[in-house]
C-alpha cells in the first residue's frame, strides 16, 4: 500500500540523516523520526536554530522550561517527503552550523 511505502521511506530517511549526523560528531540517541540534538546553552540553541532556518533547515529549538536549564536542544522531525538531496543538503548545513557554533 501507499502507506507502507511511505513508512519505509520514512525509516530510510531517518536512518540516513541519523547516520550522517553521527558521522559529523553529533551525539544522537534517537531511534525514531524525531531526532533531538542537545546543544546545552539556551541562547546558543536559539541562534543555532535561526542559522539552520536561514539556510532552509527547520529544527525546532526546545529550551527551559520544556527541558532542564542548560539542556536546550533542537528537535528535527524527519518526513518521508525528504529526498536524498534534501538530506545531503541538510547535513552540509549541520556541518556549517557545527563549525560556526563549535558544537
C-alpha positions as CSV (number, residue, x, y, z in Angstrom):
1,X,0.0,0.0,0.0
2,X,1.0,3.6,-0.3
3,X,1.0,4.0,3.4
4,X,3.5,1.1,3.8
5,X,5.7,2.6,1.0
6,X,5.7,6.0,2.8
7,X,6.6,4.3,6.1
8,X,9.6,2.5,4.5
9,X,10.8,5.8,3.0
10,X,10.5,7.5,6.4
11,X,12.5,4.8,8.1
12,X,15.2,5.0,5.3
13,X,15.3,8.8,5.6
14,X,15.6,8.7,9.4
15,X,18.5,6.2,9.2
16,X,20.3,8.3,6.5
17,X,20.0,11.5,8.5
18,X,20.9,9.9,11.8
19,X,23.9,8.2,10.4
20,X,25.1,11.4,8.7
21,X,24.7,13.5,11.9
22,X,26.6,10.8,13.9
23,X,29.4,10.9,11.2
24,X,29.6,14.7,11.8
25,X,30.1,14.0,15.5
26,X,26.6,14.8,16.8
27,X,25.5,12.7,19.7
28,X,22.3,11.1,18.5
29,X,20.4,8.6,20.7
30,X,17.0,8.6,19.0
31,X,15.7,5.6,17.2
32,X,12.6,7.5,15.8
33,X,11.9,10.1,13.2
34,X,12.1,12.8,15.9
35,X,15.7,13.5,16.5
36,X,16.9,15.7,19.4
37,X,20.3,17.3,19.2
38,X,21.3,18.6,22.7
39,X,23.1,22.0,22.4
40,X,23.1,23.0,26.0
41,X,23.0,26.7,26.3
42,X,19.6,28.2,25.5
43,X,20.9,31.2,23.6
44,X,23.2,29.0,21.5
45,X,20.3,26.7,20.7
46,X,18.1,29.6,19.6
47,X,20.9,31.0,17.4
48,X,21.7,27.6,16.0
49,X,18.1,27.1,15.1
50,X,17.9,30.5,13.5
51,X,21.1,29.8,11.5
52,X,19.6,26.5,10.2
53,X,16.3,28.1,9.3
54,X,18.1,30.9,7.3
55,X,19.8,28.1,5.3
56,X,16.5,26.2,4.8
57,X,16.5,23.6,7.5
58,X,13.8,23.7,10.2
59,X,14.9,22.3,13.5
60,X,12.7,23.5,16.4
61,X,14.7,24.9,19.4
62,X,13.5,23.4,22.7
63,X,14.6,25.2,25.9
64,X,13.8,25.7,29.5
65,X,11.2,25.2,31.0
66,X,10.3,22.4,28.5
67,X,13.7,20.8,29.2
68,X,16.1,21.4,32.2
69,X,18.3,24.5,32.2
70,X,21.4,24.1,30.0
71,X,19.9,21.1,28.2
72,X,18.5,23.1,25.4
73,X,18.2,21.2,22.2
74,X,17.0,21.2,18.6
75,X,14.3,18.8,17.5
76,X,14.4,17.6,14.0
77,X,11.3,15.8,12.5
78,X,12.2,13.7,9.6
79,X,9.5,13.1,6.9
80,X,9.0,10.7,4.1
81,X,8.9,13.7,1.7
82,X,12.6,14.4,2.0
83,X,14.7,13.5,-1.0
84,X,18.3,12.2,-0.7
85,X,19.4,15.6,-1.9
86,X,17.4,17.3,0.8
87,X,19.1,15.2,3.4
88,X,22.6,15.7,1.9
89,X,22.0,19.4,1.8
90,X,20.7,19.4,5.4
91,X,23.9,17.5,6.5
92,X,26.1,20.1,4.8
93,X,24.2,22.9,6.7
94,X,24.5,21.0,10.0
95,X,28.2,20.8,9.4
96,X,28.4,24.5,8.8
97,X,26.4,25.2,12.0
98,X,28.6,22.8,13.9
99,X,31.7,24.8,12.9
100,X,30.1,28.1,13.5
101,X,28.7,27.3,17.0
102,X,31.6,24.9,17.9
103,X,29.2,22.1,18.9
